[in-house]
Amino acid sequence: MTPSILLGKTASADRRPVELAARIGNRHGLVAGATGTGKTVTLMTLAEGFSRIGVPVFMADVKGDVAGLAAAGITSEKLQARLAALGIADYAAAANPVVFWDLFGTSGHPVRATVSEIGPLLLGRMLELNETQAGVLEIAFRLADDEGLLLLDLEDLRAVLAHVADQRKQVSTRYGLVSAPSIAAIQRALLRLESDGGHHFFGEPALEIADLMRTTPDGRGVIGILAAENLVLKPRLYSTFLLWLLSELFEQLPEVGDADRPRLVFVFDEAHLLFDDSPPALRQRVEQVVRLIRSKGVGVYFCSQFPDDVPGEVLGQLGNRVQHALRAFTPRDQKAVRVAAETFVPNPALDVESLLPRLAIGEALVSTLSAEGVPAPVDHVVIAPPRCRMGPITPAERHEVIAASPVRGRYDQPLDRDSAAEALARRPSDIAAAQAPAPAGQTPRPPARGRERQGLMETMAKQAARTVGSQIGRQIVRGLLGSLLGGRRR
């Protein structure tokens, strides 16, 4: 029997169960609605449901209350009334297996990626560079590849930019015009990123995708929760990190075809931050990733206030919809109500456009795909409560979860390996040593470049699993988006 997730029951007298079939969980989805209408609880119900059928989940916690997934629910009169109204007799409060993550390393395990993995395209977006500055950043990455300079952290990138500035005439002749003002602008943007805490993100040990796809011995999927209360205040860093992670999943996971359940569910909260001010080419690539990653067994669920926060080309890929109330106070709100109503398969028993503004908290209009992938008519649904706590946890409870984490000790201490900054710092002394006459009776030292290349090969071998399709000393392959927009694979 194909497993499914209970989303809730219809608001009509028959209280018919409305479920999401696990086999179409990778067909992506949207959870939308005004603030305070119940989106977060719906996301928790979804995450808990996927976890119970063995599907790992990764989601951001932008308000601090998603962390309640790690603790058992608290019985209250309101909860008992909801359970009685829905006719749910087998409810039992329970915690879920959770791993906490945090780019800043304070509320969870640190999340890191190397500068090379992020690549010039996404890093340029994160730094809010203009087209000319982004071009100079691309040149810096290309020069690092050609000279065998490994880019791991921001110090490495600064060193390479300084090297570009020192050799500006030669670099301009070889790669294209590089101006001093553009390099200075990139350096200033790096300082702003560092002051925002971005330096915590770049470096090693870098995140292993396998650690987001864990299951427990009893078969439940582990829910990875990214602490994002502070991160979401830096929208470019937040959205670029999640976009990079999505592209890494696409790049690293093999094709699985149609399975009985997803391999991972990825929840993208505050989805509008991904698309605000993004160039058309980036939107197109996001649409391609969302469309193609389904074949890798990954379901992507966007969450936002309005359905039109997600571009139409992406919205068309989201077959599972949960639409909470939209309050029609402004012309934009009224348009959003009409757009949302038009995206559902009609139900003759419901006037969707008039019902949307009147939905109560915890109610939603739901349309899911059938097990055969056919959209079902929209239903007016009372969302089922999760078995976990619907609210934040205490710092002590968070500490207990982190202390018992299956990845404890793997990412907590940073690793500073020999890379571009160290290699460039050695160059003057190496050149001088290479040019000095050898003492009588001794063989001259080999050129430093050979030793650097050998050291690069050693470090690259250690990073082979993380850098797909690498060509030692030539071009370090970026993420999927970087390879699509910034060049081609070699």
N, C-alpha and C positions, 0 to 999 in steps of 0.2 A: 504494500500500500504506500502510495506517495505521501510523504509527510507534508504537513501544512501548518500555517501559523494563524491562530485565531486573532483577528483584528478587532472584532466586536460583534454585535448583533444588531439587526435592523431595528429601527425605532418603531416600526409597525407592531401591531398586536401579536403577530406570529413569532417575533423575536428570532428570526432566522439567522443562523451563524453566517458571518462573512469572513472568509479565510483567504489567505495568500498561499497558493500552492508553492512548495519549495522549489519545484523544478523550473518555475518561471521567476524565481527570485533574482536571477541574473539579468532579467529584462529591464532592470532599472526602475526608478520610481521618483515621485515627487510628494513631499509633505509640505503643504502651504497653509497660510492662514494668518490672521492678524495677531498681534501680540496679546498673550493671555487667553488664547482660545483652546490651548491644549496640544500644541505641536510637540512640545518636549516630551509629554507623557506618551504621545503616539510613537515618537522615536524610541523611547525606552521600551514600549511594548514590542515594537519591531525587533530591536536589538536583543531583547530577552527571548523572544520567540525564535529567532535565528540561532541563538546560542543553545537553546534547549534541543534543537534538532541537529546540533553538531557543526554549525557554520560559524567560523570566527567573524568578528565584526571590528571595524575600526571607525571611531567617531570622535569629533571634537566636542569639548564641553565649554561652550562660550559663556555660560552663566553660572557654572559651578554646581548645578543641580543634577546633571547627568551622572555625576559620581555616585548618586544613590543606587545605581545598578550594583554596586559592590556590597550593599547591605540589605538585609531582609526588610520587607515592608512592615509598616506599623498599622495595626488594625484600628480603625476609627469608625464612628457611626456613619460618616459620609461614605466610606469605603464599603461598609456592610450594606448600605442602601443601594449602592451601585451594583454590587454583586447580586443582591436579591432581585433587582430590576432586570438584570441580564440573565438570571437563572443559572448562575455559575456556582455549582455546589462543591467543586473539588479544589477551590482556591486554597493555597497554602503559601504563606509568606516565605520567601527564600532569597538568599543572596546569589549573585552570579559570579563566575570566575572572571576577574578583571585584572588587567595590567595597566597601571598609570604611566603616561608619558608626558614629558614637558620639554619644550625647546630650551627653556632656561634652567632646567635641571633642579627646580625647587619643589615642585608638586608631583614629581614622577621621575622615571628614568630619563636621563638626557637623550634627546634625539639629535643625531648629527648626520651630516652628509659632507662630502668633500666639495671643494670649489669646482673641481673638475667634473664631478657628477652633476652638479647643478647646471653647469654650462653657461655660455655667454648670453644666450637668449633669455633664459629665466632670470639669471642674475641681473641682466640689464633692466628687466621689468621690475625686479625687486628694488633696484637702485633708482628707478624712475629716470633713466637716461633718455636723452633725445636720440634721434636717428644717427647723428654724427658721432656722439659719444658712444653709442652702442657699437658702431662700426670700429672704433678704436679698441673697445673692450674685446671684440672678436679678433682683432689683430694680435692683442696681447695673448689670448688663448692659443692662437695659431703659432705664434713665436715660441711659446712655452712647449708646445708639442714638438716643434721642429728642433729645438735645442735640448730636448730631454729633461725639461724642468717640471717636476711633479707638483701640481697645485692641490694642496690639501686644505689649508686654512687661509684666513684673510691676510696673514703676514706673508704668505707665499705670493698672493696676488699683488700685494703692495710692492714686494720686491721685484716682481716681473714688470710692473708698471714703471717703477724707477729705472729698471734696466732698459725699457722701451724709451723712456725719456732721455737717458744717457746716450742711446744709440739712435736717436730720432731720425737723423738724416739717412742712415743706412736702412733703418726699418721702413721709412717712407719710400725709399727706392725699391725695396723688395716687396712690400705688402700693400702699399698705398699710403696716402698722406696721413700723417699723424701730427696733430698740433699740440703744443704745450697747454693751451687752455683746456682742451678736451681731457688730457691726462689729469690736469689739476681738478677738473669738475668730477671726474670719476673718483679721485682720491678723497675729495670732500664728501661725496656720496657714501663712500666706504666708511668714513668717520661717522656720518649720521646713522648708518646701519649698525655700526658697532655701539654707538650710544644708545640705540634702541634695544640692545641685547643680542643683535644678530650674530655677534662673534661666538656666542655659545653654540650656534647651530653648525658652524663650519669646522670640520676637523674629524678626528677619529677617536675611538672606534665608531665607524659609520653604521647606521641602522641596517640590519639584515632583514630582508623582506620576510624570511621564514619565521621571524619572531612575531610578526603580525598575524600569522596564520596557525596559531597553536590550538590544540584541543586538549582537554583534560583526560585523565585516565578513564573517567566514566563516560567519555564521548561528547561532552559539551564543548561548544566553541568558546574560546577565550575572547572577551571583549576588551579591545585596546581603547583607552580613553585618553585623548590628548587634552591636557589642561590648557585652555585657550582664553581664560578671562582677560589676561593681559595681552596675549598674542593678538586677539581680534581687534585691539586698539591700534594695531599696526597692520592695516588691511593688506598691503602689498606683501609683507612677509608671510602673513597667514595664508593668503590665497596661493601665493607662489609655492610655499612649502607643500600644501595639499595637492597642487597641480603636479609638482615634481614627483610626489609619492605615487600619484595615480599613473604617471607615465612610467615610473620604475616598475610598478606592478605589471603594466602591459609588456614592458620590455623583457622582464625576467621570467614570467610565467609561460608555460607551454600551452598550446591549444588543448582543450579538453572536449570540445563539442557539446552536445546536449547531455547534461548529467542530471541526476535526480535531485541535486541541490547545489547551490553556489559553493565555490571554494572560499570565498570571502565576500563580505558585504562592506562597502565603503560609504560612509555617510558624510556628505559635504554640507555642513550647516552654514548659514549666512551665505548662500550661494551667489547672491548678487555681487559680493566682493570679488568673485572670480571674473565676472564679466564687465564690471564697471571700468570704463576707460581702456578696455583691452582692444588692440588693433584687430581689424577683420581677419587677418591671417591667423592670429592666435585663436580667435573664436572658431575658425574653420578647423584647426587642428584639434581643439578640444572636442568638437563634434565628432571628428574622426576617431579619437581615442575612446570616447564614450560608446560609439557604435561598435568599435572593434574589440574592446576589452570584454564584451559579453562572451566572446568565444573562448576567453581565458578563464571563464568561470567566476568572474567578478561582477557583482551587482552594485551599481552606483545609485545612491538615493540622495537627491538634492533637497534641501530644506530652506525655505525662504518665506517672506510675508506674502508676496504676490506671485502668481504663476508667470507673469510677464517679466519677472526678474531674470528668468532663464530664457535665452534666445530661442526663437521658434525652431531652428535646426537642431537644437539640443532637446527642447521640450518634446519634439516628435519622437524621440527615442525612449521616453519615459512612459512605459505602459501601465505602471501601477500608480494610481493617484489617490491621495488622501487629502481632501480639501476641507480645512476648518473654516470657520466663519470669516467673512470679509465685511468690514463695516464700510458702508457706502456714504461717507461724509463729504468727499470731494469728487470732482470730475474724474480724477485719476482712479479713485476707489470704484466709482460706478463703471468705468471702463474695465477695470480688473474683474469685477463681478461678471460682466458680459463675456469677457475672454474666458474666464474659468468655466462658465456655464457651457460655452460652445465646445470646450475640449472633451466633454463627457459624452459617452454613448447615451442617447436619450432613454429615459424611463417614462412611459406614459403616465405613471402614477405620481410623478414628481414634477413640480414647476421649479427647476433648479435655480433659475435666476432670482426668483422671489424668495426661495428658501435660504440661499447662501447668507444673506445678511442677518437672518433670524436664527441661525444655528446656536444652540447653547454651548457652554464650555464643555468640552469632552465629547461633543458630537461632530460628525464630519460627513461629507459626501465622499463615498468610496467607490472606485471602479478599479478592479484588478483584471489581469488576464486569466483566462481559464487555463487548465493544465495543458490544453492544446494551443495556447497562445492567442486566443480570440478575446478581444475586449468585452467585458460584461457590462450590461447596463448599470448606470450609477444607482447606488443605494444610499438612503439616509441611515447612518450607522451611529450607534452609541459605542464608543471605543472601550474595549476591555481594559481594566487596570492591570499594570504589571505587578508581579509578585515581589518586586524589590521596593526599596524606599523611594517614594516620590518627593525627593528633596535632597539637599546636600548632606554630606557626612562630616564628621568632626575631624580636625587635624590628627587626633590620636588614631581614629579609625583608618584614615588614609595611610598613616605611618605603618600600621599593622599590615595593610594590604601590600605596601611596597616591600616590607621586610620579608613577606612570604612569597614574593614574586618569583616566577620561574626564570626570569632573566636577571635576577639580583646579582650584582657584581660584574656583569658583562659590559655595561656601558657607563657605569658610575664614575670611573676615573678616566680623564682624557689621556690620549696617547699622542706624543709629539715625535713623529718620525723625521728622519732626514728627508728634506724635500727642497723646493725651489729656493726658499729663503736661505737655507744653509748652503746650498750649492752655489748660489750667487755670491754669498759672503766669502766663500773660499776662493773664488776665482782669482783675485789679485795675487794672493800668496802662492797659489798653485802655479800661476803663470811665471811668477818670479823664480820659484823653485825649479820649474822646468827649464828656464833659460840659464840658470846658474851652471857653471862647469862642474862636472862630477869629480869627486876626489880621485886622486891617482889610484889606479887598481880597482875602481868600482865601476859597474855598469851604470850608464845614465838612467835616471828615473823615467818611466814611461809618461807620456803626456797625461795631464789631469783629465782631459776630456774622456779618455778611455776608462779611467776609474769611475768618473761620473756616470758614464753609460752603463758600466757594470752594476753600479749601485742602483741605477734606475731599473735595470732588468730584475734585480733582486726584489725591489719594492713592488714593481709591477707584477711579479709572479705571485706575491702575497695577495695582491689586489685583483687577481685575474677573475675571481668569481664575481667581483663587483664591477668590473669594467669590461663589458661585453664587446668582443671583436677588437680588442686592442691590437695595435701594431707598434711594437716597442720602439721608442725613440722617434716616432712619426706623429701619429694623431691619436689622442685619447678620445675614445668615442663618448659623446655626451649622452644625455638622456634622449628618449624618443623624440621629444619636441625639439631639442637642439639639433638632432640629426635631420629632422624634417625641414626645419626652418633655417638652420644655420649651415647646411651642407649636406653631404651624403656619407653613407657608411663606406669604410674602406676595408 
